[in-house]
Amino acid sequence: MKIRICLYIMLLALATHTNGFSQDYAKELEMAAKFHNEYNFDKAMEIYYSILAARPDSTLKSEADSAFNADVYTRLVKSENGKNLLQYAYKPHPITKKDQQASSFYLNYPGFGKNTWMTPPAQYIMEGKEEVKEEEEGECIEENLNVMNLPTDARAMVFSAMDKSGAWNIMYSTRLNDTLWSAPQIANENITTAGDEILPHLSSCGKKLYFASNGHSGMGGFDLYVSEWNEETGDWGIAQNLGFPFSSTANDYMYYETPCGNFTIFSSDREGKEFMVTTYVIQHELSPLKMEISQKDAPKYAIMEHNRPDSKSGSANTSTDNGEGNPQYKKAADLAHGIEGKLKRTIADLDDLRTKYSTTDNPQKRGEMELAMHHYEKEIISLNAQLGEVMNQLQTIELELLAKGITVQYVPDDNLAEPIRESNSPEFAFAKNALCTAPEFTFEPLEPAQDLSFKIGSKAFIANLSELPDGLVYHIQLMTVLKKASLKALKGFSPVFERRVASGKYTYSVGVFRKYADALKHLNTVRKNGFPTALITAYNNGKSIPTKNARLLEKKDNSIYRVTIAGYDILPAEALAVVRENTSRDIAKANIGGIMKYVIGPFTERQQAEKLMNALVAKQIKNIEIEKLENR
């Protein structure tokens, strides 16, 4: 797993960009990087802007020149992101920190449980490694950190795996029954980038996905993100940067909130110790006050060497209010305080029940516990939703007060109905877990991706729009330009579809995909082959529709199909061979309408059934039909 950006690769890249045409800027870039890493983003941006001003696009004479400018611009954006994140940052209350081996630091996080850390399913580890050139893999990937956490009663698993483009993607699978899991799928484009997404784990309620990424907009290296499960779409929402100090200019990993509700933990190589990361433990705050941290003070906050903020101190223009002078704030804070207490106790009760469940063999008691756990999980979801609404109110009020120079220190009433039971100085202890051998996982068969004629060749091919099939299809949009693009600009992709939109511009899209998941599998390949801003678009019967609507429409099509073959007492060997080459679906012999037929299926898509039928016809098998069954 990529636990740190290798220094020699960074220097090699810098040397490449600064060789010849950009040699004059090597010192400037080195100085800007130093300012950036020290959180002096203004100074870094000043250098980047000066370089770009001296090299306007109109003066560029080669692709190397353009690549250099693009690299400088990328660095500039990271500095801008860093500056923005400091303007809405969190001043943590440090508990402790500890330097640990970069290869195993996660084993010391308390709360995950024993025997729950393991390697991902063998068939998905480094799936795309063979197709990635050795020099492109880099030696930054620490494979011994390709791990996942899977509690005994987990209903979902998440892990990282390398795809065919060489990027690390988060894979997501759900438990179907005691022994069967759904086929792991790549997390959607709200999460997946052309970079790497690593070390994912789910919150105890399973509704939040935490991970590290160097592909989303951040301030540099791996930043920390969270994505929340969207019940409406049945998928993960937009990834949110957890902000400073969790994300820094270095590489940050494994944000975690302990089940007891007292601590937040994360790790980082920001202190620059070779082969080591530092694990930081801070006091967990459900609704931390966000405020600006100066670029000068950021380095000490980043490594938790600041003093705990005094509620009576502040800037010369800032006053402190205990909430009594702001009834609206006090009311919302009291409500949040009560819900938080109930939520913590419910989570603790669920954790206790899970522990008992794992040690109980009595089937009746296990059944009763499963029902109780389901009840607790529903209650946690409800409480989280209530708390989210109240937290939004509090954030709005806090920002309004902060704009007036007022910081609010909330002091809860002693007679609250749902008090929070926590010590003012909670004790913390690191765990000593071990990496276990993963059990054998049985996954639902994964149907081959229906990418039709998607490919990358020596020359692009522009297809006729009339060739598009009816129904719902997805494309990967390459670009929108003022004038028609040349075949060379399309970089060998096929089939490409050209459309002229209302503004008079031209859009170019590649591929015909029946499923969003199939388009997602090829998105990184497109992004890494010259179209970094490529995105997925959708059309229904030739008309453009929002991708969100398309995904909802895709979920509503629950028809199933089967292929039938009549006229054979015994299915010919060549027919059986064709079936087994094209699908893993069942073969059965049945009396349908008084006729004995061989039945192959079920198929969730007509295209899958058509593919099998065409293969059978090619072998001169007769009396083949596709039957559509009633909706499930």
Protein Blocks (a to p, Z undefined) as FASTA:
>chain_A
ZZbccfklmmmmmmmmmgojlmmmmmmmmmmmmmmmnopamlmmmmmmmmmmmmcfklpc
bfklmmmmmmmmmmmmmmmmmmmmmmmccddddfbdcdddfklmmmmpghkbghkaccdd
fklgoklmmmpcfklnopmbcfklmccdddfklcbdcdddddfkopacddddddfblmbc
cddddddfklmccbdcehiaddfkopaccdddfkbcceedjddddddddfklopacdddd
ebjakbccbdcehiaddfklpaccdddfklopghiacdddddddfbacdddddfklmmmm
mnopaccddfkbccfkbccdehlmmmklmmmmmmmmmmmmmmmmmmmmmmmmmmmmmmcc
blklmmmmmmmmmmmmmmmmmmmmmmmmmmmmmmmmmmmmmmnopacdddddfkbfbdcd
ddfbdcdddddddddddddddddddddddekjaccdfbdcdddfklpcghjdddddfbdc
fbdcdfklnnopacddddddfkopacddedjdfbfklmmmmmmmmmmnopakgccdddee
hiacdfklmmmmmmmmmcdcddddehiabacfklmmmmmmmoccdcddddeehiacdded
ddfbfklmmmmmmmmmmnopghiacdddddZZ
